[in-house]
């Protein structure tokens, strides 16, 4: 069995992954980007002239952009094989189609060099929005170089106790207090609600395992600060995205973006030199920095609190949220399995397949070791590789961890046509819309009645 630590290391590389903009990742009939890639880089470089973060210079970062037809490579010192020079743009290289390493808005190793990656196959975002996301991803490159300990172990996401109603109630109170702290007109009220938020957070963290606490703080550093830098680059009034009814119980990663941004904006208010301090002591969590900043204020005696009735109401709401989460998981599984069309089932038990890449913003843990991946998943092992892009796939665990001790089976439903199967020299290649698999030592069974193609070991 592949060592568990190796799988976790892969997950750490995915900590900076951000789902593509609307439409991203679907290779079928891609829509061309409304902004030419060179113009977008120029816009991002213009925005990067602002004071974004100490020592961060986006205009020096390698960038890869997929525009729906080709992959552009800027400022890269050693372009991988397949990239050719663009005669119209000196120093720029182009790869026909989507380069295999370009799977989401993220930062990734491309040709051995950490590179900011952007998908542009959408027409629903402005030039400034795309440029802001490019700076966001470029900041991940900076984080990788300057702060390698800023990570969020994605293995924790799959075991996070999202169904703990009491912890969820304190999370709701924490979020509401942060909302009030950001909206407060006076510094005293803002500081008071910030302390209230941090108190609720401390109570909540006593109920969580250490790995879950570290995961939240890691996402806040990695993604919350990248959102903060993007916010500064765009230089427009952007509200922190706290939904009025809070995030769903299991939206831990999504919430981390907003909480990290909220902490950063409150630190701007109460400790203007916090960015330089964090650069010097990068093992400090944002919540710790903020706690020190508001605890020492002269207006610390300001009064604010949630009443007993409000706390009880939040607890009842959290109980309903947990019940809704369980119902939602069951409904998602049922809807996935009920999709019409062909079904592909790949079973690899000895040894199983292991995750080589996935989108942590688009996964849903179900019951009994099952995980629903709704955008992108890549698995690999001694038998070969399987990649699903732009459609849903269901995995069943081979071990006690839902994903990182291997995958026993992979199911893809709703395929509009029967997957194409070819075999040469003992290798089976399976191609369907959004799916590609290359496996050795397997049998393929076709059931016309159920429209199922099953791939398994002999």
LINVENQUI-V871073 format. One record per residue. PHI is phi in whole degrees, -180 to 180 (none if undefined). NEAR is the number of other ideal C-beta (glycine too) atoms within 10 Angstrom. Layout:
BEGIN
phi:near
PHI:NEAR
PHI:NEAR
END
This chain:
BEGIN
phi:near
none:11
-62:17
-57:8
-59:14
-62:8
-65:10
-63:19
-65:15
-61:13
-61:18
-62:22
-63:15
-67:16
-91:20
-62:24
-93:29
-69:27
-129:23
-59:19
-65:28
-67:21
-47:11
94:17
-65:24
91:24
-90:19
-85:15
-76:10
46:7
-68:21
-90:16
-71:13
-68:24
-75:15
-121:21
-58:16
-56:26
-62:15
-68:13
-66:25
-63:23
-63:14
-66:19
-63:28
-65:15
-65:13
-66:20
-71:20
-70:10
-75:12
-77:9
-99:22
-164:22
-58:12
83:11
-91:21
-126:11
-60:26
-72:14
-108:11
-83:26
-64:21
-135:26
-120:28
-131:24
-101:26
-102:22
99:20
-133:15
-151:17
-108:24
-96:24
-128:25
-117:23
56:15
-101:19
-76:8
-149:10
-61:19
-65:17
-59:6
104:13
-86:22
-117:11
-63:12
-97:17
-64:8
-85:8
-136:15
-56:7
85:10
-100:20
-123:18
-132:20
-116:21
-69:11
84:14
-89:20
-65:19
-56:13
-80:17
-97:24
-123:25
-168:27
-72:25
-166:25
-122:28
-150:23
-82:11
-127:24
64:16
80:9
-119:16
-64:17
-135:25
-77:29
-122:29
-138:30
-102:28
-119:29
-83:22
-145:20
-109:14
-106:10
-127:18
-81:12
-59:16
-63:18
-66:15
-61:25
-63:27
-63:25
-66:25
-62:30
-67:29
-54:29
-71:28
-65:30
-65:27
-63:28
-62:23
-62:23
-59:26
-61:19
-77:12
-92:14
-133:16
-64:10
-83:9
-79:23
-139:22
-128:26
-71:17
-65:26
-61:22
-69:22
-61:24
-86:17
-120:17
-63:19
-78:14
-68:19
-97:15
-86:18
-63:16
-67:14
-62:20
-66:25
-62:24
-65:24
-66:27
-59:22
-66:24
-60:24
-63:23
-64:20
-66:23
-64:25
-60:19
-70:18
-64:27
-71:19
-87:12
-60:18
-78:7
-107:10
-64:15
-64:17
-65:17
-62:23
-65:26
-64:24
-70:24
-65:30
-63:20
-63:20
-63:27
-68:21
-67:16
-62:23
-64:21
-62:13
-64:16
-66:21
-66:18
-67:9
-95:14
-102:19
-68:13
-55:9
-64:12
-68:20
-63:17
-63:16
-63:25
-59:25
-64:22
-66:23
-63:27
-62:26
-72:27
-73:24
-91:30
-62:24
-72:26
-65:27
-64:25
-63:26
-64:27
-62:23
-60:20
-69:19
-66:27
-75:19
56:11
-129:8
-71:6
-120:14
-79:10
-62:23
-83:13
-95:18
-57:12
-60:6
-100:10
72:21
-78:20
-57:15
-57:25
-100:22
-84:15
-68:21
-68:22
-58:18
-65:23
-60:23
-58:23
-69:23
-66:27
-60:26
-65:27
-62:26
-59:28
-64:25
-70:17
-71:25
-65:22
-56:13
-77:17
-107:20
-148:17
-54:10
-94:8
-64:20
-65:21
-65:11
-65:16
-67:23
-63:14
-78:8
-128:9
-79:14
-87:10
-84:15
-77:17
-63:23
-66:21
-67:14
-59:20
-68:25
-60:17
-64:14
-65:19
-90:24
-69:13
-92:11
-78:17
-67:9
-94:13
-63:12
-83:8
-57:17
-109:7
-161:17
-171:12
-85:16
-70:8
-60:8
-66:8
-66:12
-64:15
-66:12
-63:14
-66:20
-62:16
-63:11
-64:15
-64:22
-61:14
-65:11
-64:22
-65:19
-63:13
-65:12
-62:19
-65:12
-65:10
-64:15
-60:18
-65:12
-68:10
-62:16
-64:17
-64:9
-65:13
-62:20
-71:12
-88:9
-62:14
-78:10
115:14
-81:20
-118:19
-112:22
-123:17
-116:27
-117:18
-135:26
-100:13
-136:10
-83:13
-77:23
-89:28
-124:22
-69:22
-109:15
-177:20
-162:26
-102:22
-68:23
-84:19
-131:19
-129:22
-136:18
-75:18
-105:18
-99:10
55:8
75:19
-99:19
-132:21
-100:20
-101:24
-105:18
-135:23
-153:24
-153:30
-130:19
-120:27
-151:17
179:17
-57:14
-79:22
139:20
-134:14
-138:26
-131:19
-121:24
-130:21
81:18
-152:22
-85:21
-144:27
-112:21
-112:28
-119:17
-68:20
-95:21
-129:15
-77:9
-82:16
-59:22
-141:28
-87:24
-108:19
105:23
-118:28
-80:18
-148:20
-127:23
-126:20
-125:28
-113:21
73:17
-73:20
-68:10
-136:9
-63:15
-59:21
-84:10
-122:15
-129:9
-135:11
-150:7
55:5
82:9
-105:13
-103:19
-113:15
-122:22
-129:13
-144:21
-62:18
80:21
-134:21
-145:16
-133:25
-136:15
-136:22
-119:11
67:13
-127:21
-108:11
-117:15
-116:10
-113:13
-119:11
-66:7
-63:5
-97:10
53:14
-124:16
-111:22
-113:18
-116:23
-149:14
-71:12
-61:5
END
